[in-house]
Structures are given as structure tokens and as C-alpha cells.
């Protein structure tokens, strides 16, 4: 399976608590934080929920 490099590009201030928790679950705490996650359906769902606050790249 592939991996996803997820970078937070926008602040979570002003968004609903559910979206803030989703960012936290992904391991993102502040702008420009980067995490690498396995490409699984659960992670894809979280990424989709906060797609307006993050940048996603596929990593080998």
C-alpha cells in the first residue's frame, strides 16, 4: 500500500470541533505540520473531511 504525506496549510481556528478533532487524529497540530500516513480508507475519509485545510501528496 502507498503512503500519504499530509500537510496542514490552514488554521483550524473558526472551524467546528469535529474538524479540529479530525486534524488532531491525523497528528496535525499547527500550520505547516507534516505527517506521513498509510493510504487506508479510514485515513482517506479523514483527509476528505478536512480537505480544505490540508495538502495531500502520495509518497512511495
N, C-alpha and C positions, 0 to 999 in steps of 0.2 A: 504494500500500500504506500501511497505517496504521503507527503507531509505538507502542511500549510504554514507559511510564515505570516503571522497576523501582526499588524502594526496599528496602534491606536493613533488616529490623526485628528480627532476632535475631542473636546472636553465632554464629560458626562454631566456637567452642571446643567440643570434645567430639564433633564430627561426623567422619565418615570423610574421609580425604584426598581422595577423589573428589569429594565435595560441596564441600569447601573450594576445590578447583581449579575447579569449575563456577562458584562465586561469583566467583573471580578472573577467569575467562574472560568473565564478564558485565561486569567492570570494577568490581566492588564490593569494597571493602577493609575497611570498618568499618560499624558500625551507623549508620543514617541517611544513608548514601551513596545518591545517586540517579544513575541513568544513563537515557538515552533510547536505545532500540534500534529498528531496523526490525522490523516484525512479519513474521518469516520462520519457516519450520518448524524451522530449527536453533535459533533463539532460543527458540521455544515449547517445544522439548524440554528445553533447559537450565532454563527457567523452571519447567517441570513437575517436574524433578528436585529443585529446591530450594524448592518452593512453600511449605514450612512455615517458611522463613527470610526470605521476601520478601513485598512487597506489589506488585501489578501494576495499573496503570491504563492505559487506552487514551488516547492523545493524538492530536490532529488535526495 
